[in-house]
Amino acid sequence: MRRFSEFAKVTSLEGQKIKIDAILDKEIAVTGYRITNSKYSGNSGKCLTLQVEYNNTVYVIFTGSAVLMEQVEEYSEEIPFLATIKKIDKFYSFT
């Protein structure tokens, strides 16, 4: 008989909740992500849960940033990776 963990596709992202502004312009390690439907009506109707490590602590960030969603999906095979999140005008972007 197989174990649930052998076939389950849902992975949990653990860490302390932190606001994205607290880690702006700081180097972080992106260690995981999940995109789900948002309970808030925003631009895309989606919510990105981003798991990051900063100062040897694991955090999770919740954001509706379409740019970050596009970037993390495009480079998902590269996770984990080091990055900095910048705020450019009204949107966030990995640099």
C-alpha positions as CSV (number, residue, x, y, z in Angstrom):
1,M,0.0,0.0,0.0
2,R,1.3,3.5,-0.9
3,R,1.7,6.3,1.5
4,F,-0.2,9.6,1.1
5,S,3.1,11.5,0.8
6,E,4.1,9.4,-2.2
7,F,1.2,10.6,-4.4
8,A,0.0,13.9,-2.8
9,K,0.7,16.9,-5.0
10,V,-0.2,19.6,-2.4
11,T,2.7,20.7,-0.4
12,S,2.4,22.9,2.6
13,L,4.4,26.1,2.9
14,E,5.5,26.8,6.5
15,G,7.0,29.8,8.1
16,Q,6.2,33.0,9.9
17,K,3.9,35.4,8.0
18,I,5.6,38.6,7.0
19,K,4.6,41.6,4.9
20,I,6.4,41.9,1.6
21,D,7.5,45.5,2.5
22,A,9.6,44.1,5.4
23,I,11.9,42.3,3.0
24,L,12.0,44.8,0.1
25,D,15.5,45.4,-1.3
26,K,17.0,42.6,0.8
27,E,18.5,39.4,-0.5
28,I,16.2,36.4,0.2
29,A,16.2,32.7,-0.7
30,V,13.0,31.7,-2.5
31,T,12.3,28.1,-1.4
32,G,8.8,27.5,-2.5
33,Y,5.5,28.9,-3.8
34,R,1.9,28.2,-4.4
35,I,-0.7,30.1,-6.5
36,T,-4.3,29.7,-5.4
37,N,-7.6,31.6,-5.9
38,S,-7.7,34.7,-3.8
39,K,-10.4,35.4,-1.3
40,Y,-10.1,39.0,-2.2
41,S,-11.1,40.5,-5.6
42,G,-7.9,41.9,-7.0
43,N,-6.5,42.3,-10.4
44,S,-5.9,38.7,-11.2
45,G,-8.2,36.9,-8.7
46,K,-5.1,34.9,-7.7
47,C,-2.9,34.8,-4.6
48,L,0.8,33.9,-4.5
49,T,2.1,32.3,-1.3
50,L,5.8,32.7,-1.4
51,Q,8.1,30.8,1.0
52,V,11.4,32.6,1.6
53,E,14.3,32.4,3.9
54,Y,15.8,35.6,5.3
55,N,18.3,35.8,8.2
56,N,18.1,32.1,8.8
57,T,14.3,32.3,9.4
58,V,11.6,30.9,7.1
59,Y,8.8,33.2,6.2
60,V,5.7,33.1,4.0
61,I,4.4,36.1,2.0
62,F,1.0,36.5,0.6
63,T,0.6,38.8,-2.4
64,G,-1.6,39.4,-5.5
65,S,1.4,40.6,-7.5
66,A,0.8,39.4,-11.1
67,V,4.5,40.1,-12.0
68,L,5.8,38.0,-9.1
69,M,3.4,35.2,-10.1
70,E,4.6,35.3,-13.7
71,Q,8.3,35.3,-12.7
72,V,8.0,32.5,-10.1
73,E,6.1,30.3,-12.6
74,E,8.6,31.0,-15.4
75,Y,11.6,30.1,-13.2
76,S,10.0,27.5,-10.9
77,E,12.5,24.9,-12.0
78,E,15.3,27.1,-10.6
79,I,13.9,27.1,-7.0
80,P,15.6,27.5,-4.6
81,F,17.2,30.7,-5.8
82,L,18.5,34.0,-4.3
83,A,16.7,37.2,-5.3
84,T,15.8,40.7,-4.2
85,I,12.2,42.0,-4.4
86,K,12.0,45.6,-5.7
87,K,9.0,47.8,-5.9
88,I,8.9,49.5,-9.2
89,D,6.1,52.1,-9.4
90,K,3.0,50.1,-8.4
91,F,4.3,46.6,-8.8
92,Y,6.9,44.2,-7.3
93,S,9.5,42.3,-9.3
94,F,12.4,39.9,-8.6
95,T,15.8,41.3,-9.4
